[in-house]
Amino acid sequence: MGKTKEQKQEMLADIKQNLSESQLALVVDYHGLSVAEITDLRRRLLPTGSCCSVAKNTLIGIAVKEDANWQPMEQLLAGS
């Protein structure tokens, strides 16, 4: 079942909040990584004050269009 409009709006707000508090964001193609590898990455990032989040390219695209600092990231989003 797909996400409701309200859920998507909440996710978009979270993405915008994360970007506004960040100095750096990476766009990574994670296909081919196992759940265990992604979980390990998340655990290793926590002590550094960093996080690993997965979001739809469409939502990221909307978030970065609204912030001039992050607009260059839009060209890295495949299939959005």
Buried (B, 14 or more C-beta within 10 A) or exposed (E): EEEEEEEBEEBBEBBBEBBEEEEEBEEEEEEEEEEEEEEEBEEEEEEEEEEBEEBBBEBBBBBBEEEEEBEEBBEBBEEB
